Amino acid sequence: MNRDHFGSSFGVLVAMAGSAVGLGNLWRFPYLMGTNGGAAFIILYLVMVFVLCLPLLYCEFVVGRRTQTNLITAFSQYAPGSRWSIVGILGLLGAFFILSFYPVVGGWSIDYIVRAIGFEFRDMAAAPAAEFEQMFQQTMAFSPRSLIFHFVYIALTAFIVLAGIRDGIERYTKWMMPLLFLMVVVIAIRSILLPGAQAGLDFLFKPDFSQITGKTFLDALGQAFFSLSIGCGSILTYASYVKRSENIIKLSSMTALTDTLFAIIAGMAIMPAVFAYGLSPGEGPGLLYAVLPRIFAEMPMGSWIAILFFIILFIAAVTSSISLLEVLVSVVIEKLRWSRKKAVILMTLVCWVIGIFSVWSSEIFDFFNNFSSNVILPLGGLLLVIYVGWVADFRIFEDEITNAGRLHYNRFYLRWVRFVIRYLAPLIILTILLAGVL
């Protein structure tokens, strides 16, 4: 079966960055940062990303590009006879679990775009905070409206994946990702210029390490895995469509850097405004939907900023959703020998039906959210580094990283990567997982 491939290095980068940049940056990162002490959480998160998760990105990239196949088959091909396809199955479950709640939040973003275009926030400028909270509760509630927006979101995701890698995913992310960065920078500048915004910047960049607890470590690890799409097969699947001439370390590093930069800019777009209007950063998952609309209602030009912000939220969500759906679709195409159209329709319908339960029940939504980010993804990452570092011949990893010796890297750095993969990453992930369970 002929496989599609990305057409350019830039196409690979924006697709990888699109997989990483998403609701994890705009929705999940701000509220986790707000409930874990701000700057102290950011520092811990940065350590998790660049010390621990970047070598894991290399692992996913190496296995995907080396095997040029789907998530399940890749692990049996990379180390033949090892019978470690369980790693791929766990990644498949991760993608499925995330798509069981992620489109629900994506549907909220469409709902709030409609509300912003209708100037609903402006008309509530004098309303008490309870009314904004009530609006969010209505958005989350099981209703024909919530079901419609959930369906519209997942249908738009399917439309892009249906077009394939080069004509669909690469084509759309090439314009969505630059636009996304431009828009969030505009909002960050507007937020920083608000009177009283300095307190929000202090919260972001002046750490209070007394705020760090065991939960902070678990949240930072879970967020790093969730945001970088580690453990759910997105990076591995995209890497299987990458040409062998591409530089894995460069692309992985740029993906991690882009994702982290976007998360910090998103924090600068949100937290200064939260503090400027005297609100609490520890509002939890409702921060974007219950708190920010209240700010937009009072902010000069707030109606237009609201429209821009929720469009940003929608684009960020879609770029991640298409990578998750592609994980499922590629497995169906290559294992069942189905056409892309048939595979996309089937997996979209399955995710849509399961997602209805997340629309219906906040408990089910929370279960999919927490279990995927704090259990399945870290567990998948743990098995991945054990597989690459100990089960498979590590010379394969080094051969792929260096493009069969054509690329030269500092030997100390390669030894450090090997140390992280074989010893440090398994120890840290296992310790934090056990701490979260116990």
C-alpha positions as CSV (number, residue, x, y, z in Angstrom):
1,M,0.0,0.0,0.0
2,N,1.4,3.4,-1.0
3,R,1.7,5.8,1.9
4,D,1.2,9.5,1.8
5,H,4.1,11.7,2.9
6,F,4.5,15.3,4.1
7,G,5.7,17.5,1.2
8,S,8.2,19.7,3.0
9,S,10.2,20.3,6.2
10,F,7.9,23.2,7.1
11,G,4.9,21.0,6.6
12,V,6.3,18.5,9.0
13,L,7.1,21.1,11.6
14,V,3.6,22.8,11.5
15,A,1.9,19.5,11.6
16,M,4.0,18.3,14.6
17,A,3.5,21.7,16.3
18,G,-0.2,21.5,15.5
19,S,-0.4,18.1,17.2
20,A,1.3,19.5,20.3
21,V,-0.3,23.0,20.4
22,G,-3.9,22.7,21.3
23,L,-6.4,22.8,24.2
24,G,-3.6,21.6,26.4
25,N,-2.0,25.1,26.0
26,L,-5.0,27.3,26.1
27,W,-7.4,25.5,28.3
28,R,-5.5,23.0,30.4
29,F,-2.2,24.7,31.0
30,P,-3.7,28.0,32.4
31,Y,-5.9,26.4,34.9
32,L,-3.3,23.9,36.1
33,M,-0.8,26.7,36.4
34,G,-3.4,28.8,38.3
35,T,-4.1,26.0,40.8
36,N,-0.5,25.1,41.2
37,G,1.1,28.4,42.1
38,G,1.9,30.0,38.7
39,A,5.7,30.4,38.0
40,A,6.8,27.5,40.2
41,F,4.6,25.2,38.1
42,I,6.0,26.7,34.9
43,I,9.6,26.0,36.0
44,L,8.7,22.4,36.9
45,Y,6.8,22.0,33.6
46,L,9.8,23.3,31.6
47,V,12.1,20.7,33.4
48,M,9.6,18.0,32.5
49,V,9.5,19.1,28.8
50,F,13.1,19.6,28.0
51,V,14.8,17.1,30.3
52,L,12.4,14.3,30.3
53,C,9.9,14.6,27.4
54,L,12.2,15.7,24.6
55,P,14.1,12.4,24.5
56,L,10.7,10.7,24.5
57,L,9.7,12.8,21.4
58,Y,12.9,11.4,19.8
59,C,11.8,7.9,20.6
60,E,8.3,8.3,19.0
61,F,9.9,10.1,16.0
62,V,12.5,7.3,15.6
63,V,10.1,4.4,15.8
64,G,7.6,6.1,13.5
65,R,10.0,7.1,10.8
66,R,12.0,3.9,10.9
67,T,9.0,1.7,10.4
68,Q,6.9,3.9,8.1
69,T,3.7,2.2,9.4
70,N,0.8,2.5,11.8
71,L,1.0,2.7,15.6
72,I,0.3,-1.0,16.2
73,T,2.5,-2.5,13.5
74,A,5.4,-0.1,14.2
75,F,6.4,-1.8,17.5
76,S,6.5,-5.3,16.1
77,Q,8.6,-4.1,13.2
78,Y,11.1,-1.9,15.1
79,A,12.1,-4.8,17.3
80,P,11.0,-8.0,15.5
81,G,10.0,-10.9,17.8
82,S,9.7,-8.7,20.9
83,R,5.9,-8.9,21.1
84,W,5.7,-5.3,22.5
85,S,2.8,-4.2,20.4
86,I,1.1,-3.5,23.8
87,V,2.9,-0.1,23.6
88,G,1.0,0.7,20.4
89,I,-2.3,-0.6,21.8
90,L,-1.9,1.6,24.8
91,G,-1.2,4.6,22.6
92,L,-4.2,3.8,20.5
93,L,-6.3,3.8,23.7
94,G,-4.8,7.1,24.7
95,A,-5.8,8.7,21.4
96,F,-9.3,7.2,21.7
97,F,-9.7,8.3,25.3
98,I,-8.7,11.9,24.5
99,L,-11.0,12.0,21.5
100,S,-13.8,10.9,23.9
101,F,-13.7,14.3,25.7
102,Y,-11.6,16.6,23.6
103,P,-14.3,17.3,20.9
104,V,-16.6,18.3,23.7
105,V,-14.3,21.1,24.7
106,G,-13.9,21.9,21.0
107,G,-17.7,22.2,20.8
108,W,-17.7,24.7,23.7
109,S,-15.3,26.8,21.7
110,I,-17.7,26.9,18.7
111,D,-20.5,27.7,21.1
112,Y,-18.6,30.6,22.5
113,I,-17.6,31.9,19.1
114,V,-21.3,32.1,18.3
115,R,-22.0,33.8,21.6
116,A,-19.2,36.3,21.0
117,I,-20.4,37.1,17.4
118,G,-23.9,37.7,18.9
119,F,-22.3,40.2,21.4
120,E,-23.7,38.2,24.3
121,F,-20.7,39.0,26.6
122,R,-21.0,42.8,25.9
123,D,-24.7,42.7,26.8
124,M,-23.8,41.1,30.1
125,A,-21.3,43.8,31.1
126,A,-23.2,44.7,34.3
127,A,-24.1,41.1,35.2
128,P,-22.7,39.4,38.3
129,A,-20.1,36.7,38.1
130,A,-22.8,34.1,38.8
131,E,-24.4,34.7,35.4
132,F,-21.2,33.9,33.5
133,E,-20.8,30.8,35.6
134,Q,-24.5,29.9,34.7
135,M,-23.8,30.4,31.0
136,F,-20.9,28.0,31.2
137,Q,-23.0,25.5,33.1
138,Q,-25.6,25.8,30.3
139,T,-22.9,25.2,27.7
140,M,-21.7,22.1,29.5
141,A,-25.2,20.8,30.1
142,F,-26.6,17.9,28.0
143,S,-28.8,19.6,25.4
144,P,-29.5,19.7,21.6
145,R,-27.3,22.8,21.4
146,S,-24.3,21.1,23.1
147,L,-24.8,17.9,20.9
148,I,-24.9,20.0,17.7
149,F,-21.7,21.9,18.5
150,H,-20.0,18.6,19.5
151,F,-21.0,17.1,16.2
152,V,-19.9,20.1,14.2
153,Y,-16.5,20.1,15.8
154,I,-15.8,16.4,15.2
155,A,-17.2,16.6,11.6
156,L,-14.8,19.5,10.8
157,T,-11.9,17.4,12.2
158,A,-13.0,14.5,10.0
159,F,-13.2,16.7,6.9
160,I,-9.5,17.6,7.2
161,V,-8.3,14.1,7.9
162,L,-10.4,12.8,5.0
163,A,-8.2,14.8,2.6
164,G,-5.1,12.9,3.6
165,I,-1.6,13.9,4.8
166,R,-0.4,16.4,2.2
167,D,-3.7,17.7,0.9
168,G,-5.4,17.7,4.2
169,I,-3.4,17.9,7.4
170,E,-0.3,19.6,5.9
171,R,-2.3,22.0,3.8
172,Y,-4.5,23.2,6.6
173,T,-1.9,23.4,9.4
174,K,0.4,25.5,7.1
175,W,-2.0,28.4,7.4
176,M,-3.7,27.6,10.8
177,M,-0.5,27.5,12.9
178,P,1.0,30.9,11.8
179,L,-2.4,32.5,12.2
180,L,-2.8,30.9,15.6
181,F,0.5,32.4,16.9
182,L,-0.3,35.8,15.4
183,M,-3.7,36.0,17.1
184,V,-2.5,34.8,20.5
185,V,0.3,37.4,20.5
186,V,-2.2,40.2,19.7
187,I,-4.3,39.2,22.7
188,A,-1.3,38.8,24.9
189,I,-0.2,42.4,24.1
190,R,-3.7,43.7,24.8
191,S,-3.8,41.8,28.1
192,I,-0.4,43.1,29.3
193,L,-1.4,46.7,28.6
194,L,-4.4,46.5,31.0
195,P,-4.2,48.5,34.2
196,G,-3.2,46.1,37.0
197,A,-1.8,43.5,34.7
198,Q,1.6,43.5,36.4
199,A,0.3,41.3,39.2
200,G,-0.6,38.7,36.5
201,L,3.0,38.9,35.1
202,D,4.4,38.5,38.6
203,F,2.3,35.4,39.1
204,L,3.7,34.0,35.8
205,F,7.3,34.8,36.3
206,K,8.1,35.2,40.0
207,P,8.1,31.6,41.5
208,D,6.9,30.7,45.0
209,F,8.3,27.2,45.5
210,S,6.3,26.7,48.7
211,Q,3.3,26.1,46.3
212,I,4.9,22.9,45.0
213,T,3.4,19.6,46.3
214,G,3.3,16.0,45.1
215,K,0.2,16.9,43.1
216,T,2.2,19.6,41.3
217,F,4.7,17.1,40.0
218,L,1.9,14.8,38.8
219,D,0.1,17.7,37.1
220,A,3.3,19.0,35.5
221,L,4.2,15.5,34.1
222,G,0.6,14.9,32.9
223,Q,0.4,18.3,31.3
224,A,3.8,17.8,29.5
225,F,2.7,14.5,28.1
226,F,-0.8,15.8,27.2
227,S,0.5,19.0,25.6
228,L,3.3,17.3,23.6
229,S,1.0,14.4,22.6
230,I,3.4,11.8,24.0
231,G,2.0,8.4,24.6
232,C,-1.0,8.7,22.4
233,G,0.8,7.9,19.1
234,S,0.2,11.2,17.4
235,I,3.9,12.1,17.0
236,L,4.8,8.5,16.0
237,T,2.0,8.4,13.4
238,Y,3.0,11.7,11.9
239,A,6.6,10.6,11.9
240,S,5.7,7.6,9.8
241,Y,4.8,10.0,7.0
242,V,8.2,11.9,7.3
243,K,10.9,11.4,4.7
244,R,14.1,9.8,5.9
245,S,16.2,12.9,5.0
246,E,14.6,15.0,7.8
247,N,16.5,15.9,11.0
248,I,14.8,14.2,13.9
249,I,16.5,16.1,16.7
250,K,15.9,19.5,15.0
251,L,12.2,18.8,14.3
252,S,11.5,17.3,17.8
253,S,13.3,20.3,19.5
254,M,11.4,22.8,17.4
255,T,8.1,21.0,18.3
256,A,8.8,21.1,22.0
257,L,10.0,24.7,21.8
258,T,7.0,25.9,19.8
259,D,4.6,24.1,22.1
260,T,6.2,25.6,25.2
261,L,6.4,29.1,23.8
262,F,2.8,29.0,22.8
263,A,1.8,27.9,26.3
264,I,3.7,30.7,28.0
265,I,2.3,33.3,25.5
266,A,-1.2,31.9,26.2
267,G,-0.5,32.4,29.9
268,M,0.5,36.0,29.2
269,A,-2.8,36.4,27.3
270,I,-4.9,35.1,30.1
271,M,-3.3,35.7,33.6
272,P,-2.6,39.5,33.3
273,A,-6.3,40.0,32.4
274,V,-7.5,37.8,35.2
275,F,-5.5,39.8,37.8
276,A,-6.3,43.1,36.2
277,Y,-10.0,42.5,36.9
278,G,-9.4,41.1,40.4
279,L,-10.4,37.5,39.7
280,S,-8.8,34.3,40.9
281,P,-6.4,32.3,38.8
282,G,-7.4,29.1,40.6
283,E,-10.8,28.8,38.9
284,G,-10.0,25.4,37.5
285,P,-11.3,24.0,34.1
286,G,-13.9,26.8,33.9
287,L,-11.2,29.5,33.7
288,L,-11.5,30.1,30.0
289,Y,-15.3,29.8,29.8
290,A,-16.6,31.2,33.1
291,V,-14.0,33.8,33.9
292,L,-12.6,35.2,30.6
293,P,-16.0,36.1,29.1
294,R,-16.6,38.3,32.2
295,I,-13.3,40.0,31.4
296,F,-14.2,40.5,27.8
297,A,-17.5,42.0,28.8
298,E,-15.7,44.8,30.7
299,M,-12.6,45.2,28.5
300,P,-12.4,48.0,25.9
301,M,-13.0,46.3,22.5
302,G,-13.8,43.2,24.5
303,S,-16.4,41.8,22.0
304,W,-13.9,41.7,19.2
305,I,-11.2,40.3,21.5
306,A,-13.6,37.6,22.6
307,I,-14.3,36.6,18.9
308,L,-10.6,36.4,18.2
309,F,-9.8,34.5,21.4
310,F,-12.4,31.7,20.9
311,I,-11.5,31.4,17.2
312,I,-7.9,30.8,18.5
313,L,-9.2,28.2,20.9
314,F,-11.1,26.4,18.1
315,I,-8.1,26.4,15.7
316,A,-5.7,25.1,18.5
317,A,-8.2,22.3,19.3
318,V,-8.7,21.2,15.7
319,T,-4.9,21.0,14.9
320,S,-4.6,18.5,17.8
321,S,-7.8,16.6,17.0
322,I,-6.7,15.8,13.5
323,S,-3.5,14.3,14.7
324,L,-5.4,12.1,17.2
325,L,-8.0,11.0,14.6
326,E,-5.2,10.2,12.2
327,V,-3.7,7.8,14.7
328,L,-7.0,5.7,14.7
329,V,-7.5,6.1,11.0
330,S,-4.0,4.9,10.0
331,V,-4.5,1.7,12.0
332,V,-7.8,0.9,10.4
333,I,-6.5,1.7,6.9
334,E,-3.4,-0.5,7.2
335,K,-4.7,-3.3,9.5
336,L,-8.1,-3.8,7.8
337,R,-7.1,-2.6,4.3
338,W,-9.9,-0.1,4.2
339,S,-10.0,3.1,2.2
340,R,-9.3,6.4,4.0
341,K,-12.9,7.5,3.5
342,K,-14.3,4.4,5.0
343,A,-11.8,4.5,7.9
344,V,-12.4,8.2,8.7
345,I,-16.2,7.7,8.7
346,L,-16.0,4.7,11.0
347,M,-13.6,6.2,13.5
348,T,-15.4,9.6,13.5
349,L,-18.7,7.9,14.2
350,V,-17.2,5.8,17.0
351,C,-15.6,8.8,18.7
352,W,-18.7,10.9,18.3
353,V,-20.9,8.3,19.9
354,I,-18.6,7.8,22.8
355,G,-18.2,11.5,23.1
356,I,-21.9,11.9,23.6
357,F,-21.4,10.3,27.1
358,S,-18.9,13.0,27.9
359,V,-21.4,15.7,26.8
360,W,-24.1,13.9,29.0
361,S,-22.0,13.5,32.2
362,S,-19.3,15.7,33.7
363,E,-18.1,12.7,35.7
364,I,-17.5,10.7,32.5
365,F,-15.8,13.8,31.0
366,D,-13.5,14.2,34.0
367,F,-12.7,10.5,34.0
368,F,-11.6,10.5,30.3
369,N,-9.6,13.7,30.9
370,N,-7.8,12.7,34.1
371,F,-7.3,9.0,33.3
372,S,-5.8,9.7,29.8
373,S,-3.4,12.5,30.9
374,N,-2.4,11.2,34.3
375,V,-2.4,7.4,33.7
376,I,-2.5,6.2,30.1
377,L,-0.1,8.8,28.5
378,P,2.6,8.5,31.2
379,L,2.2,4.7,31.3
380,G,2.6,4.7,27.5
381,G,5.7,6.9,27.8
382,L,7.1,4.6,30.4
383,L,6.7,1.5,28.2
384,L,8.0,3.4,25.2
385,V,11.4,4.3,26.8
386,I,11.8,0.7,28.2
387,Y,11.0,-0.6,24.7
388,V,13.5,1.8,22.9
389,G,16.1,1.7,25.6
390,W,16.2,-1.9,26.6
391,V,14.1,-4.2,24.4
392,A,15.1,-3.0,20.9
393,D,18.8,-2.7,19.8
394,F,19.7,0.9,20.8
395,R,22.0,1.1,17.8
396,I,18.8,1.4,15.7
397,F,17.9,4.5,17.6
398,E,21.3,6.0,17.1
399,D,21.3,5.1,13.4
400,E,18.0,6.8,12.9
401,I,18.9,9.9,15.0
402,T,22.0,10.5,12.9
403,N,20.4,9.6,9.6
404,A,22.8,6.6,9.2
405,G,25.8,8.7,10.3
406,R,25.2,11.6,7.9
407,L,24.3,13.9,10.8
408,H,26.9,14.6,13.6
409,Y,26.0,15.5,17.1
410,N,27.9,16.1,20.3
411,R,28.8,12.7,21.7
412,F,28.1,13.9,25.3
413,Y,24.6,14.9,24.3
414,L,23.8,11.6,22.6
415,R,25.1,9.8,25.8
416,W,22.9,12.1,27.9
417,V,19.8,11.2,25.7
418,R,20.7,7.5,26.1
419,F,21.0,7.9,29.9
420,V,17.6,9.7,30.0
421,I,15.9,7.0,27.9
422,R,17.3,4.0,29.7
423,Y,17.5,5.2,33.3
424,L,16.2,8.7,34.2
425,A,12.9,8.7,32.3
426,P,11.7,5.3,33.6
427,L,12.6,6.2,37.2
428,I,10.9,9.7,37.1
429,I,7.8,8.5,35.3
430,L,7.3,5.5,37.5
431,T,7.9,7.4,40.7
432,I,5.4,10.1,39.8
433,L,2.9,7.5,38.6
434,L,3.1,5.6,41.9
435,A,2.9,8.8,43.9
436,G,-0.3,9.8,42.0
437,V,-1.9,6.4,42.6
438,L,-0.8,6.0,46.2
